[in-house]
Protein backbone atom coordinates (compact mmCIF):
# COMPACT_ATOMS: atom_id res chain seq x y z
CA UNK A 1 0.00 0.00 0.00
CA UNK A 2 2.77 2.38 0.98
CA UNK A 3 4.58 1.49 -2.22
CA UNK A 4 1.64 2.56 -4.34
CA UNK A 5 1.27 5.69 -2.25
CA UNK A 6 4.92 6.61 -2.90
CA UNK A 7 4.49 5.98 -6.63
CA UNK A 8 1.41 8.17 -6.78
CA UNK A 9 3.12 10.93 -4.83
CA UNK A 10 6.15 10.83 -7.11
CA UNK A 11 3.92 11.04 -10.15
CA UNK A 12 2.07 14.01 -8.70
CA UNK A 13 5.35 15.73 -7.90
CA UNK A 14 6.66 15.09 -11.41
CA UNK A 15 3.43 16.42 -12.90
CA UNK A 16 3.64 19.51 -10.69
CA UNK A 17 7.25 20.12 -11.72
CA UNK A 18 6.33 19.58 -15.36
CA UNK A 19 3.48 22.09 -15.03
CA UNK A 20 5.73 24.68 -13.38
CA UNK A 21 8.33 24.28 -16.12
CA UNK A 22 5.67 24.80 -18.79
CA UNK A 23 4.26 27.81 -16.97
CA UNK A 24 7.66 29.47 -16.44
CA UNK A 25 9.61 28.59 -19.57
CA UNK A 26 7.02 28.01 -22.31
CA UNK A 27 5.91 30.98 -24.47
CA UNK A 28 2.85 32.89 -23.41
CA UNK A 29 1.25 32.34 -26.84
CA UNK A 30 0.02 29.19 -28.52
CA UNK A 31 1.05 29.03 -32.17
CA UNK A 32 -0.36 26.50 -34.65
CA UNK A 33 0.35 26.46 -38.39
CA UNK A 34 -1.18 24.29 -41.11
CA UNK A 35 -1.48 24.56 -44.88
CA UNK A 36 -3.26 22.81 -47.72
CA UNK A 37 -3.46 23.00 -51.53
CA UNK A 38 -6.89 23.02 -53.18
CA UNK A 39 -7.51 22.43 -56.90
CA UNK A 40 -9.92 25.30 -57.11
CA UNK A 41 -9.79 29.05 -57.99
CA UNK A 42 -9.17 31.34 -54.98
CA UNK A 43 -12.57 33.00 -55.38
CA UNK A 44 -14.53 30.00 -54.07
CA UNK A 45 -12.04 29.24 -51.28
CA UNK A 46 -12.11 32.86 -50.12
CA UNK A 47 -15.91 32.99 -50.16
CA UNK A 48 -16.13 30.02 -47.81
CA UNK A 49 -13.37 31.20 -45.46
CA UNK A 50 -14.87 34.70 -45.35
CA UNK A 51 -18.18 33.27 -44.05
CA UNK A 52 -17.67 32.40 -40.35
CA UNK A 53 -21.15 30.90 -40.17
CA UNK A 54 -20.02 28.30 -42.73
CA UNK A 55 -16.90 26.98 -41.04
CA UNK A 56 -17.58 27.71 -37.35
CA UNK A 57 -20.87 25.82 -37.40
CA UNK A 58 -19.04 22.72 -38.77
CA UNK A 59 -15.97 23.08 -36.61
CA UNK A 60 -14.96 20.70 -33.86
CA UNK A 61 -12.06 23.03 -33.21
CA UNK A 62 -14.17 25.98 -32.09
CA UNK A 63 -16.86 24.09 -30.27
CA UNK A 64 -18.33 20.65 -29.90
CA UNK A 65 -22.00 20.14 -28.96
CA UNK A 66 -22.52 23.85 -28.39
CA UNK A 67 -25.32 24.95 -26.12
CA UNK A 68 -25.85 28.41 -27.55
CA UNK A 69 -24.78 30.07 -30.78
CA UNK A 70 -25.74 33.57 -31.84
CA UNK A 71 -24.71 36.28 -34.29
CA UNK A 72 -24.35 39.83 -32.98
CA UNK A 73 -24.98 42.34 -35.78
CA UNK A 74 -25.69 45.37 -33.58
CA UNK A 75 -22.49 47.28 -34.44
CA UNK A 76 -23.24 49.18 -37.64
CA UNK A 77 -20.50 49.18 -40.24
CA UNK A 78 -18.52 46.46 -38.46
CA UNK A 79 -18.29 42.71 -39.12
CA UNK A 80 -20.69 40.44 -37.25
CA UNK A 81 -19.58 38.83 -34.00
CA UNK A 82 -20.14 35.05 -33.90
CA UNK A 83 -20.58 33.99 -30.28
CA UNK A 84 -21.00 30.56 -28.72
CA UNK A 85 -21.22 28.90 -25.35
CA UNK A 86 -20.42 25.24 -24.74
CA UNK A 87 -22.17 22.88 -22.37
CA UNK A 88 -18.93 22.55 -20.42
CA UNK A 89 -19.11 26.24 -19.54
CA UNK A 90 -16.54 27.66 -21.95
CA UNK A 91 -17.51 30.49 -24.27
CA UNK A 92 -15.92 32.51 -27.03
CA UNK A 93 -16.37 34.51 -30.20
CA UNK A 94 -14.94 35.09 -33.66
CA UNK A 95 -15.02 38.41 -35.54
CA UNK A 96 -13.43 39.32 -38.85
CA UNK A 97 -10.69 41.88 -38.28
CA UNK A 98 -9.54 42.62 -41.81
CA UNK A 99 -9.38 41.03 -45.25
CA UNK A 100 -7.97 41.44 -48.74
CA UNK A 101 -10.16 39.79 -51.35
CA UNK A 102 -8.73 36.45 -52.52
CA UNK A 103 -5.48 37.09 -50.61
CA UNK A 104 -5.94 37.03 -46.83
CA UNK A 105 -8.40 37.08 -43.94
CA UNK A 106 -7.65 37.84 -40.29
CA UNK A 107 -10.10 36.88 -37.55
CA UNK A 108 -10.02 37.93 -33.92
CA UNK A 109 -10.72 34.85 -31.82
CA UNK A 110 -11.49 34.33 -28.16
CA UNK A 111 -12.12 30.98 -26.49
CA UNK A 112 -12.58 32.10 -22.92
CA UNK A 113 -11.43 34.95 -20.70
CA UNK A 114 -7.77 35.94 -21.14
CA UNK A 115 -7.34 33.93 -24.33
CA UNK A 116 -7.53 36.47 -27.15
CA UNK A 117 -5.76 35.78 -30.41
CA UNK A 118 -5.84 35.82 -34.19
CA UNK A 119 -6.61 33.29 -36.89
CA UNK A 120 -4.71 34.34 -40.03
CA UNK A 121 -5.60 32.77 -43.39
CA UNK A 122 -3.32 33.57 -46.35
CA UNK A 123 -4.20 32.48 -49.89
CA UNK A 124 -1.94 32.10 -52.91
CA UNK A 125 -2.71 30.76 -56.39
CA UNK A 126 -0.16 28.94 -58.54
CA UNK A 127 -0.44 26.24 -61.19
CA UNK A 128 -4.25 26.25 -60.77
CA UNK A 129 -3.96 25.32 -57.08
CA UNK A 130 -5.04 27.62 -54.24
CA UNK A 131 -2.82 27.23 -51.20
CA UNK A 132 -4.30 28.14 -47.82
CA UNK A 133 -1.81 28.82 -45.02
CA UNK A 134 -3.58 28.94 -41.66
CA UNK A 135 -1.88 30.35 -38.58
CA UNK A 136 -3.52 30.40 -35.16
CA UNK A 137 -1.91 32.66 -32.55
CA UNK A 138 -3.65 32.67 -29.16
CA UNK A 139 -2.57 34.45 -26.00
CA UNK A 140 -2.72 31.95 -23.16
CA UNK A 141 -4.48 32.67 -19.85
CA UNK A 142 -2.46 33.31 -16.70
CA UNK A 143 -3.93 30.27 -14.96
CA UNK A 144 -1.22 27.62 -14.68
CA UNK A 145 -3.74 24.81 -15.10
CA UNK A 146 -5.32 26.32 -18.23
CA UNK A 147 -1.90 26.99 -19.72
CA UNK A 148 -0.74 23.42 -19.10
CA UNK A 149 -4.03 22.09 -20.42
CA UNK A 150 -3.60 23.95 -23.72
CA UNK A 151 -0.08 22.62 -24.24
CA UNK A 152 -1.17 19.09 -23.43
CA UNK A 153 -3.86 19.46 -26.14
CA UNK A 154 -1.49 21.05 -28.69
CA UNK A 155 -1.39 18.08 -31.06
CA UNK A 156 -5.14 17.64 -30.80
CA UNK A 157 -5.66 21.31 -31.71
CA UNK A 158 -3.24 20.99 -34.64
CA UNK A 159 -4.96 17.83 -35.87
CA UNK A 160 -8.41 19.46 -35.69
CA UNK A 161 -7.20 22.49 -37.65
CA UNK A 162 -5.72 20.19 -40.30
CA UNK A 163 -8.97 18.21 -40.50
CA UNK A 164 -10.94 21.40 -41.04
CA UNK A 165 -8.69 22.43 -43.93
CA UNK A 166 -9.12 18.97 -45.46
CA UNK A 167 -12.90 19.32 -45.10
CA UNK A 168 -12.71 22.76 -46.75
CA UNK A 169 -10.74 21.31 -49.67
CA UNK A 170 -13.27 18.53 -50.25
CA UNK A 171 -16.18 20.96 -50.10
CA UNK A 172 -14.57 23.40 -52.55
CA UNK A 173 -13.65 20.73 -55.07
CA UNK A 174 -17.12 19.19 -54.92
CA UNK A 175 -18.75 22.56 -55.60
CA UNK A 176 -16.52 23.78 -58.42
CA UNK A 177 -15.73 22.76 -61.97
CA UNK A 178 -12.16 22.47 -63.27
CA UNK A 179 -11.01 25.57 -65.12
CA UNK A 180 -10.26 23.83 -68.42
CA UNK A 181 -9.08 26.80 -70.46
CA UNK A 182 -5.79 27.31 -72.26
CA UNK A 183 -3.54 30.28 -71.57
CA UNK A 184 -1.23 31.51 -74.32
CA UNK A 185 0.60 34.64 -75.40
CA UNK A 186 -1.27 37.08 -77.65
CA UNK A 187 -1.22 40.60 -79.06
CA UNK A 188 -3.78 43.37 -79.13
CA UNK A 189 -2.99 45.55 -82.16
CA UNK A 190 -3.73 49.23 -82.68
CA UNK A 191 -7.45 49.93 -83.14
CA UNK A 192 -10.00 52.71 -82.81
CA UNK A 193 -13.23 52.20 -80.88
CA UNK A 194 -16.38 53.93 -79.76
CA UNK A 195 -16.42 53.61 -75.98
CA UNK A 196 -18.62 54.38 -73.00
CA UNK A 197 -17.54 54.43 -69.34
CA UNK A 198 -19.69 52.84 -66.61
CA UNK A 199 -19.63 52.19 -62.87
CA UNK A 200 -20.98 48.86 -61.65
CA UNK A 201 -21.17 46.93 -58.42
CA UNK A 202 -19.81 43.40 -58.38
CA UNK A 203 -23.35 42.05 -57.99
CA UNK A 204 -24.35 43.68 -61.30
CA UNK A 205 -21.36 42.48 -63.29
CA UNK A 206 -23.63 40.86 -65.90
CA UNK A 207 -25.07 44.26 -66.84
CA UNK A 208 -21.76 44.96 -68.61
CA UNK A 209 -22.77 42.41 -71.26
CA UNK A 210 -26.20 44.06 -71.59
CA UNK A 211 -24.52 47.45 -72.05
CA UNK A 212 -22.24 45.93 -74.65
CA UNK A 213 -25.22 44.60 -76.62
CA UNK A 214 -26.85 48.05 -76.65
CA UNK A 215 -23.71 49.74 -77.96
CA UNK A 216 -23.17 47.04 -80.58
CA UNK A 217 -26.76 47.33 -81.83
CA UNK A 218 -26.56 51.13 -82.14
CA UNK A 219 -23.55 51.21 -84.49
CA UNK A 220 -23.95 50.60 -88.26
CA UNK A 221 -22.63 47.13 -89.04
CA UNK A 222 -20.41 48.18 -92.00
CA UNK A 223 -18.49 50.42 -89.59
CA UNK A 224 -17.65 47.64 -87.11
CA UNK A 225 -14.29 45.90 -87.60
CA UNK A 226 -14.06 43.56 -84.60
CA UNK A 227 -15.76 42.03 -81.57
CA UNK A 228 -17.12 44.40 -78.93
CA UNK A 229 -15.09 44.51 -75.73
CA UNK A 230 -15.11 45.27 -72.03
CA UNK A 231 -12.06 46.87 -70.44
CA UNK A 232 -11.55 47.09 -66.68
CA UNK A 233 -10.24 50.45 -65.48
CA UNK A 234 -9.65 49.07 -61.98
CA UNK A 235 -9.14 45.66 -60.39
CA UNK A 236 -11.88 43.11 -61.22
CA UNK A 237 -11.80 42.20 -57.52
CA UNK A 238 -13.03 45.63 -56.34
CA UNK A 239 -16.53 46.10 -54.94
CA UNK A 240 -17.21 48.96 -57.36
CA UNK A 241 -16.05 48.26 -60.91
CA UNK A 242 -15.05 50.93 -63.40
CA UNK A 243 -15.47 49.47 -66.88
CA UNK A 244 -15.25 50.71 -70.45
CA UNK A 245 -17.51 49.09 -73.03
CA UNK A 246 -16.68 49.64 -76.65
CA UNK A 247 -16.80 48.49 -80.27
CA UNK A 248 -13.85 48.63 -82.71
CA UNK A 249 -14.70 50.83 -85.71
CA UNK A 250 -13.14 51.94 -89.00
CA UNK A 251 -10.86 54.95 -89.17
CA UNK A 252 -13.28 57.23 -90.96
CA UNK A 253 -15.51 59.45 -88.84
CA UNK A 254 -18.90 58.02 -87.87
CA UNK A 255 -22.01 59.27 -86.12
CA UNK A 256 -21.48 58.85 -82.40
CA UNK A 257 -24.17 57.92 -79.94
CA UNK A 258 -24.91 59.77 -76.66
CA UNK A 259 -22.32 59.65 -73.86
CA UNK A 260 -19.76 57.98 -76.11
CA UNK A 261 -16.35 58.96 -77.40
CA UNK A 262 -13.71 57.77 -79.83
CA UNK A 263 -10.56 56.21 -78.33
CA UNK A 264 -7.34 54.87 -79.80
CA UNK A 265 -5.88 51.67 -78.35
CA UNK A 266 -2.19 50.99 -78.84
CA UNK A 267 -0.51 47.67 -79.53
CA UNK A 268 0.28 45.61 -76.45
CA UNK A 269 1.50 42.08 -75.70
CA UNK A 270 -0.84 39.98 -73.60
CA UNK A 271 -1.63 36.63 -72.07
CA UNK A 272 -5.00 35.46 -73.36
CA UNK A 273 -7.61 32.80 -72.60
CA UNK A 274 -10.87 32.00 -74.41
CA UNK A 275 -13.87 30.78 -72.41
CA UNK A 276 -17.66 30.42 -72.32
CA UNK A 277 -19.31 33.47 -70.78
CA UNK A 278 -22.18 31.64 -69.07
CA UNK A 279 -20.14 28.75 -67.68
CA UNK A 280 -17.01 30.56 -66.49
CA UNK A 281 -16.50 33.23 -63.84
CA UNK A 282 -14.55 36.26 -65.10
CA UNK A 283 -12.66 36.61 -61.82
CA UNK A 284 -11.44 33.01 -62.08
CA UNK A 285 -10.05 33.69 -65.56
CA UNK A 286 -8.33 36.87 -64.37
CA UNK A 287 -6.79 35.00 -61.40
CA UNK A 288 -5.50 32.32 -63.78
CA UNK A 289 -3.95 34.85 -66.19
CA UNK A 290 -2.35 36.86 -63.37
CA UNK A 291 -0.87 33.75 -61.70
CA UNK A 292 0.38 32.39 -65.04
CA UNK A 293 2.13 35.70 -65.76
CA UNK A 294 3.84 35.50 -62.37
CA UNK A 295 4.93 31.90 -63.00
CA UNK A 296 6.43 32.94 -66.36
CA UNK A 297 8.38 35.78 -64.76
CA UNK A 298 6.20 38.42 -66.42
CA UNK A 299 4.48 41.48 -64.97
CA UNK A 300 0.74 42.05 -65.36
CA UNK A 301 0.93 45.55 -66.84
CA UNK A 302 -2.63 46.80 -66.46
CA UNK A 303 -6.15 45.44 -66.20
CA UNK A 304 -7.80 42.94 -68.56
CA UNK A 305 -9.51 43.59 -71.86
CA UNK A 306 -12.28 41.15 -72.82
CA UNK A 307 -13.39 40.72 -76.43
CA UNK A 308 -16.86 39.17 -76.56
CA UNK A 309 -18.36 37.10 -79.37
CA UNK A 310 -22.03 37.86 -78.70
CA UNK A 311 -23.26 35.34 -81.28
CA UNK A 312 -21.34 32.35 -79.91
CA UNK A 313 -21.44 33.38 -76.24
CA UNK A 314 -17.66 33.14 -75.89
CA UNK A 315 -15.04 35.68 -74.83
CA UNK A 316 -11.28 36.13 -74.93
CA UNK A 317 -9.67 37.86 -71.98
CA UNK A 318 -6.42 39.69 -72.75
CA UNK A 319 -4.13 40.65 -69.85
CA UNK A 320 -1.40 43.17 -70.79
CA UNK A 321 2.08 41.96 -69.78
CA UNK A 322 5.66 43.18 -69.79
CA UNK A 323 9.04 41.63 -68.98
N, C-alpha and C positions, 0 to 999 in steps of 0.2 A: 504493500500500500504506500509506504513511504517512498519507495522507488518511483512509483508512478507520480507521486506528488512532486518529487524533485524534477522529474522529466517535464511535467507540466509547467512548473515554475521557471525552469530554464527556457522553455519555449516562449513563455510570456515575456521573460526578460529580453530574449533575442528579438522578439517582435517589437517590444518597446524601443530597444536600441535601433532597430531597423527604421521604425517610424520617426525617431528623433533625427536620424541621419538624413532621411528623406526631407523632413521639415526644414532642417538647417542648411543642407548642402544642395538640394535640388532646386532648379529654377522656380520662380514664382508663377510662371506661365506654363500652360500645357500647349504644346505645339504638335499638330498632326498634319501630315501632308499626304495626299494621294493624287493620282492622275489617271486619265483614261483617254483612249482615242476612239472616236465615234465616226463611222462612215456615213456622215450626214452633214449638210451645210450648216454653218454656225447659226443661221437665223432660227431654225427650229430648236436647237439646243438652248440658245439664249432665251427664247420664249418660255421654255419650260423652267429653266433655272430662275427666271425673273418673276415667276409666279409662286410665291411661298405657299399658297394654299395647295398647290399641286404636290410639292415634294415634302412639305412638313406633315401633311395629313397621311402620307404613306411611310413616314420615316420611323423606324425603330430607334434611330439615333436620338431624335429629339424627344420623343415620348413613346411609351408603350402602354396601351390600355388607358388612355387619358380619360379623366373624369369630366373635364370642362375645356372647351376650346372656343374662343371667340375672336372676332376681328374688330379692332378699335379703329374707326375711321373718323373720329371726332376732330382731329387736327387738320384743318383745311390747308391744302397745298403741300402736305407732307405725306410720305408713304404710310400705308396702313401698318398697324402694329398687330402681329399675330401672337395671341397669348394663349397659354395652356396651363392646366393644373393636373398633376397626376394623382392617382389614388393613393400613392405612397406619401403624399404631402408636398412633393417638390413642385415648383412652378417656374415658368420662364416665359420669354418672349423672343421674337425675331422681328426686326424692322430693317428694310432696305436703307442703306446709308448713302450709297452713290452707285452709279453705273455708267458704263460707256457701251452703247449698243453694239452687240456682237463681239465685244472685246473683254469686258470685265464687269463683275458685280460684287459689291461689298455689303454684307449684312452685319448689323449689330446683333449680337446674340447674348442671351442671359438665361442661365439654367436655374439659378437660385440666387439668393442674396450673396453679394461679394464675388460673383463669378461672371463679370462682364467680359466680352471678347468680340472677336470679329471672325466671320466666315468669308474668306476671299476666294472668288472663283474667276480664274483667268482663262480666256478662250483664245486659241490660235488655230489657223486653218492652212494646212499644207497637204498637197497631194490628195485632195478631196477627202481629207480626214480632219475633223474638228477635235482638237485636244483640249480637254478640260483639266486644269490644274487647280485642285482644291486645297486650301490651307486654312486650318482651324487654329486660331490663337485665342486662348481663354485664360484670363487672370484667375488664379486659384484663390479660394477663400483662405482666411487666416487660420481657420480651425485645423489643428493638426490631423484630426481624424478624417475630415473631408479631403484634405490634401493627400493623405496617404491613400484614401479610397480611390481618388482619381487616378493616381499613378498605378495602383494595382489593376485598374480597369483600362489602362492605356491601350493594350493590344485589342481588347474588345471594342473600344471606341474606334480604333483604326480600322478594324475589320468591318464594323457597321458602316463607316464612311465609304469604304471600298465597295461594299455591297450596294449601297445606294447609287454610286456612280455606275455600277454594272446594270442596275435596274433602269437608270436613266438611259443608258446606251441602248438597251433592248427596246425600250419604249420609243425612242427617237427613230430607230431603224425600222420598227414595225409601222410607224406612221409617216414614213417618207419614202419617196421613190428615188432610185439612183439617178444622179444627174448625168445622163448619157449624152453629153454633147462634146464636140471636138473643138479644141482651142488651137488656133493657128495664127501666124502673122498675116497682117493685111495692110492695106493702104487706103486712106481716104484722100482722093485727089481734089484739086481746086474745083469749087462749084459755087454757083450763085443760087440763093433760095429766098422765097418769101417766108418770113417768120412771124411768129406771135409769141409773146412772153406771158407765162401764166404762173400763178401760185396755187399749189395744191397741198392738201394734207395727205399723209400716208394712207389714210383710210379711203381716199378718193383717187388713188393712183390710176384706176381704170378709166377715169374721165379724160386722161391724156389721150387715150386712143380715140375716144369720142370727138375730142377737139381736133385731132388729126384728120378724122373722116370729114369734118365740116370744112376744114381748110382745103383738103384735097378736092372736095366736090365743088368748091367755089372758083377754082382756077380752070381756065380752058385747057382741055386735054392736050392740044397740039403744043402748048407752052411747056408742059411738064417733061422733064428729061431724066427722072429717077424716082425711086421710092420715097414717099414722105418719111420724115424722121422726127425723133424726139431727142433733144439734147438736155442733159442735166447741167444746170448752172451751179449746183451745190451737191453735196454728198447724197446719194440715193438712200442713205440710212437716216437722214434728218427727219424730224417730225413734220416740218413744213418744207415742201419741195419747190424749188424754182426751176421751171422747165421751159424750154423753147421748142415749140412745134413748128415745123416748116416743110416746104416742098421745093425740091430743086427745080429751077426754071431756066429757060434759055437766056442768052445774054441780052437780047433786045428788050426794050422797055415794055412792060405790060401794065394793064389796069390793076391796081392794087385794091385789096379789100380793106374794110375798116380795121383800125388798130394793128395794122401789119406794116412791115418794113422790109426792104431788100437788104440782104447781108451776104458778104463774101466769105467763104470758108477756104482756108489754105490747106495745102497738102500736109498730111501728117501720117506717120507710121503708127500702126495699131496692133493690138491683139484682138482677134474677133472670134465670135461663136454664134452659130445659127441655132435657133430653137423655136418651139411652138409657143405662141403667146398664151394660149389658154391653159396649157399643161405645165408651164414652167414659170417659177417666180423670178422676177427681174433682179431682185436683190441677191438671189442665189447665183445667178449668172455673173453679176458684178463681183461677188466674192470670189468666184472661181477665176475670173480674169485677173483680178488684183493679186491673188495668191500665186497664180501661174507666172505673172510678171516678176514677182519677188523671187520665185524659185529660179527663174532664168537670169537673174541678176539685172533686171530692167527696172526702170522707175515709171510708175503710173503717172503720166504727165498731164493730168486733167481729169475731167469727169466723162462718163461714157456718152456715146452717140449711138442711137438705135434706129436703124433703117427698117421700116415695117412694110411687109408685103400684105396689104389689106385683103387681097383676093385669096391668097393661100393661108392666111392666118399665121404666118411665120415672121420672124424678125432676126436681124443680125446686129448684135451689140459690138460696137467698136470702142476699145479703150485706148486712148493715146498713150504712147510709151516713148521713152528715151533711154539712152545708155547711161 
